[in-house]
Structure formats: structure tokens, C-alpha cells
Amino acid sequence: MFISNAYAEAAAPVQGGGLMDFLPLIVLAAAFYFFILRPQSKRAKELKAMIEALQRGDEIVTAGGEVGRVSKVYEEYVGVELAENIEVTVQKSSILAMLPKGTIKSIK
């Protein structure tokens, strides 16, 4: 009585479409590349170059937060002197950053 009958409308003919339908997807993919993938790969390259350039005497920060001086460099590992007579061996992949010379003295 108060509810009218619902009739299906005639389907509208599909028009052209083409590139305009995919344009938002293309823009989203380009933004994803430039804002996420490209900076991440650039950072990975810089980190790899930094790890390959490690040498004795460099001051580093590990993933665990330890700050120390490189005392020995092996193929996959690095000996890190955390304090006088305290040395640990860590994987090169766990090194996050190289600190400027003299940072350890300014912290203590």
C-alpha cells in the first residue's frame, strides 16, 4: 500500500572507458613507486655501501642499540668493542649506522 513496486531500470550503454578508467590506478602505482619503493631501495644501497666500507676504528650503532667501535672485520661478522676489555661479535647486517668519529667519547 505505502510501498511502491521497484522496477529495474534499463541498463545504460557502456561508453568508451579506455585509459580514463585506469588513470587513477596508474597514478596510484606511480605515487607508490616514487614515495615508497624508490626511497627504500636508495636507503638499502647506502646501507650496503656503508657495511662494505666498514674498517677498524669506525664507531657504529647496532640494531640492538649498542654503540661501539669496530675492532675486527670478518667476512660476515664484525668485532665491536663496547667498552674497555668488552668485545662482542655481531653480524654485519645488524649494523644500522656509522657514527662520526668522537661520538663515543662525547656520550661517556
N, C-alpha and C positions, 0 to 999 in steps of 0.2 A: 504494500500500500504506500508506504513512505519511501521505499527503496525502488529506484528506477532500474530497469534492466541494463546490464552492461553489455555493450556490443563491441566487438573487435573492430578497430579502425583498419582501414585499408593500409597496407604496408607502403611506405614511401619508397620510391625507386632509388636504388643505390647510385650515387653520383660519383664520378671520378675517383676521389680519395687520393691515391698515389702517395707522393712524397709528404704532403701535409699531414697525413695520418701518422707517419713515422718520425716527423720532425722533433716532437718532444722527446722521444726515445733517443734519438741521435744526440740532441743537446744534453740530455742526462748522461749518456755514455761519455761524451767529451768532457763534461764537468767532472765526472768520476775519475777520468784519466788524469786531468790536469791538477785536481785538488787532492787526490789520494794516491794513486799509483805512481805517478812521476816523482813526487817528493819522497815517497817511501823508498823507491829504487835508488834515488840520488843519495839518500842517507845510508843505505846499505853499502853502496860503493865507497863512500867516505869512510865508513867503519871498517870495511875490509882493507882499504889502503892504510888506515891507521894501525890496524893489527899487524899487517905485514911490515910496517916500518918500526915496530917496537924494538928497542935496544936497551942495553943495560944502563940503568940510571934514570930512565923515564919514570915519572910519577903518574899513577893510574888510579882509577876507581873501578872496582869490580861490581858485578850485578848484585852481590850481597851487601854492598855499601862499604866494603873495606877500602881504605886509602893506603897505598903503599908505593914502594919504589921497586922497580924491576931489578932483580939481582941476577937472574939467569933466564936465557931464552932457549927453549927447545922447539921441536917441530910443531907440536900441538899444545904444549904447555908453557907456562911462564912461572918462574920462581919469583915470588913477591915478598919483599921484606916489609912486614907491617910495623915492627919496632925493632930496637936493637936486640939481636940474637933470636928474633922470632920470624921465621920464614915459612911461608906456605906455598904450595904449588897449585895453580889454578889453570883451567883451560883458557886458551886464548879467546874462545867465543864468549866467555863470561866477562870480558873487559868491556866496559861501557864507554869510558872516556879517558883521554890523556890530559893530565893537568899541567899547567905552566910550571916551570922549574921554580922551586922555593915554596910551593903551596903547602907542603907537609910541615915545614918549619913555621910557617905563619899560623897553622892550625894548632900546633902544640903550645 
